[in-house]
């Protein structure tokens, strides 16, 4: 398999532009900022630009002036920033707050079946009783693995693994190996039953990151690796000639979507050279959709589990979105780091 070809300096300059554009956006304490700034922390890891972390620190400190905001599964994504800030500053206040968030997930958050977290978001208007959404794998599951590993807290780590296994149980389709967006445990179905690009990217990048934290001797390692392997085999066969993936994966006529494409492409990097030809196409496709000012284009807006396929196709992709910025940074940073655990 031929090695990847790209201009490292161009990628670094693009990262800087995307980071700058991201900091010119306004975020509340919730998942859009959590994903956006998680991407910035990944960018810091490969560039060493301390200004990135200083800006995240300023944002976190300002948000915490009134105390810790209400906790939800989606908002747990902010925990990723707190862990990175603790590593960067060695200030225990960030770790203490992250620990509070993890305690909430393990002890207080709504769950069903065998401790599968019910998807929750900020605000009383939106409730999803006994629903599992694939987003939770990144927002909460991966966060619990990170903090569990850092603190050597088996309760956090093992509960995080339960999210991986529970969401695989309910969301990965046995025939296609793709992940559904959601599962309604009360109705006993996948609702609209759509294989959504960003949803599959949440699963793929989350599992890829888990394989860096779970010891190969742990039984969960092979479970996660197998789920990811089969999903990736399906995903690469759905890649468009442009190097991107359609927002509805089984509908190549649905629009190309950047956030999902970035997460999927980033996950492929864990396989060494196996998927180089697909990653190479993705590099071109992704860079072609980042504007000179760092805006990541063609990113679908916030998306609930829609009623049908057309609902996903009608979600607008016109405006800049935090998750688009963040997942683009995850891909570009991973490209430079060349994550390879094989």
N, C-alpha and C positions, 0 to 999 in steps of 0.2 A: 504494500500500500504506500503510495507516494506521500512524503511529508507535507504538512500544511504549509501553504505559501501565503504570507501576509506581511505588511509593512508594520513592524513593531512600533515605530515612531508615530505612524498614523493612528494606530490603535490607542496609544497613550494620549495623543492629542484629542482624539474623540472622547475618551474617558473624561478628560478634563472639561470638555465642553458640556458633556451630559451632566456631570456633577454640578457645574456652574448653573446650568438651566434648572436643575432640580432644586437648588437652594433659592432660586427665584420663584419658587412655588410656595404656597401656604398650606400647611397641614395641621389638622387637629390631632389629638392623641388617639390614633386609630390606625387601621391596617394600611391605608394608602401611604402614610408617612413611614410606617414600619417597614414596608417593602422597599420604598424609595431609598430610605437611609440605610437599610441593610445592604443595598447595592453600593452605596457610598462607602460603607465599611469594607466591603470586598475590594473596592477600588483603592482604598488606603493600604490594604495589605500588599498589593502588588506595586504601588507607586511610592509608598512612604510619605505621601503628602499630608503632613500633620494638620494643615489648614482644613482638610476635610473633617477630621475628627474634632477639631476645635469648634467648627460650626455645628456639628451634631451635639456636642456638649452644651453649647449655648442654647440650642433649641430644647434639649431635655431639661436643662436647669430652669428655663423660663416656664415650661409646661408644668414643672413640679412645684412652682411657687405656691400654688393653692393646694398642694397635697396630691396624692396618687388618685388619678381619675378612676371612675367605675371600671371594673374589670370584666372583660368578655373574652371569649375564645379568639376572635379576630384581633382584638387589641393586644393580645399576648405577643403579637409580632413585634411590638415595641421592645420586648424582652431581648431580642437579638441585639438591639442597639446598646442596651444596658450592659450586656455581657462584653461587648466589644469596648465600650467606654471603660469598664472596670479594668480590662486588660491594658488599655491605653494609659489610664490615669492612676491605676492602683487605688482609687478612692472607693472605699467599701460601701459608701451610700448607694452606689449604682448596683452593686451586687445584692445589697439588702433589699432593694426594691424589686429586682428581678426574682429574688427568692420569694417575696410576697406573692408575686404573680404566679410562680410555679406552685406554691402552696394552694393558691386559689384553684388552679386547674386540677390538681390532684385530689383536693379535699372538698371543694365546694361547687365546682362547675356542674351544670346539668349533664347527665349522661344516660345511656340506655344500653341494652344488651350487656355484653361483658366490658363495661366501662368505656364504651365509645362515646366521645364527647359530642354533645348536641351542638350544632353550629349556632353560635350567638354573635350578635353584632351590637354596636352601641345604639341606644335608643329603644324605648318600649314599643315603638310602632311596628318593629319587625321581629317576629318570633317564629321559630321553625321547630315545633315540638317533635322530638325524636327524629330529627333529620340529621344525617351525616352529609357534609359537603366536603369535597376533595380539598378545598382550600385549607381546612383544618390541619392537614398533614404538615403544611409549611408553618402556618401561624402558631400552632401549639405543639404539634408532635416533634418537629425538629428543634424547637426552642427547648423542650424538656430534655431531649438528648444532650443538647449543648450544656445546659446548666447542670444536668445530672453528672455529666463527665467532668465538668470543671470542679464541682463540689464533692465529687465522689459520693453522690446521693443516689443509691440504688433505687429508692422509691420514685424519684423523679425520672430516672433513666428508664426503668421498666414500665412506668406508666406511659412514657413517650413511645416506647416500643408497642404498647397496646394500641396506640392510635394508628401506627403503621399497619399492624395486623388486622385491626378492626375495619379500617377503611379498605384494605385489600379485600377482606371478606365480603363487604357490602358493595364495593364500587368497581372492582376489576372484573370485566366480563370474561367468562371462560372461553368464549368462542373467538373474540377479536383480540383479547389481551389488553384492550384499551380500558381506560377508567371512565366511568360515568361521572357526571357532575355531582349528582346527589342520590341519596336513598331516603325514602320515607318509611320509617319502621312501623308506623301505625297503619299505613295503607299497604305496606309490603311490596313496594315497587320503586322503580327508579324515576318516577314522575315522567318527565318528557323523554327520558332515555337517550339523551344526546351525548355523544363523545365530543367534548368541547376542548379546543386547543389549549387555552390557558389552564383549564382544569387538569389536563394531562401533563402540562408542564409543572404545575404544583407538585403532582405526584412524582414525576421523573426527577426533578432537581432535588426534592426532599429525600428520595431514596438514594440518589447518588451521594448526597452529603452524609447520609446515615452510614454508608459503607466506609466512610473515613473515621467514624467514631465507634462503631460496633466491632468488637474483636472477632476475628474470623472463627474462633472456637465457640462463640456464642451461637446457639441454635437459630437466633433471629437473623444472623448474617446471611445464611443461605436462603432463608425465606424472602428477605428483602431483595437479595441479589437476583433470585429467580423471578420475582415479580417484575423487577426493573428490566431484566434481560429480555423477557417476553414482550413487555410493553415497548421497549426500544426497537425490537425487531419489527413490530407492527408499525411504529411511528415512522421509521425511515422509509417505509414503502408508501407512505402517504405524503412525503415531501414533494412540493411542487417544483417545477423546473426553475423557478425563481430562487430556490433555496429556502423558501418559507413554508409555513403550514397554513391551511385554511382554518378559519375560526370554527367551522363545523368539520371535523376531521374526515368524515365519510362523504362530504360534499365538496368536491374540488372546485365547484363554482361559487362557493361562499368566499367572502373576501379574505385576503391574506392578512394575518394578524401577528403583530410584532412581539407582544409580550409572551404569548405562548410559544412562538418560534424561538425566542431567546432562551426561555427556560428549557425547552426540549433540546436545543443545540448544546447548551451548557452541560446538560446531563450526559450527552454522548462523549464528552471529553474523558469520562472516567474509564472508557474502554480502550485506552491506548490508541493504536492506529486503526483499530477495527472499523471505525466510522469516519475516517478522514475525508473520504470523498463527499460525504453528506455534510460534514462540518465545513468543508471548503466552500460548498455551495451556500451554506448558511452565512458564512462570513460576508460574502458578496451581497446577499440579499438583505442582511441586517444593516450593513454600512450604507447601503443605498437608500435606506429609510430613516437615516438620522440627519437632520438638517444642520446647516452650518452653525446655528446657535445652540445646538445640543438637544433640540427637541426630537424625541423619538416619535415617529409618525405611525399611523395605522394601528393604534392601540385601542382595543374595544373598551368602552366605558364599563363602570361597575355592573356586574351581571349576576342577577339572582338565577336560581334554577328556573329557566324560562318554560313557558307552557308547551312549546313545540319548537321544531327546528327553525321555522321562520322567525320565531322570537329571537333566537341567537343571531340570525342573519340580519335582523333589523336593529340590533344594538349598534349605536353610532360609534364610529372610530375616527372622529374628526379632531378631538382635542387632546392636548398633552395630559398624561395621566401618571401619577406617582409610581404605580406598579409597572408601567412601561419603562419609565426611566430606570427603576431599580433592577428589573430583570435584564435590561440591556447592559447595565453595568456588571451584573453577575456574569453574563456571557463574555463580555470583553475582558473582564478581570480574569476569568477562568481560562480564557484563551492565552493570556500572558503567563499565567501560573502553570498552565498545561497540567491540570489536575490529572494524575495518573496513579491509580491505586493497584493496578494489576501487577 
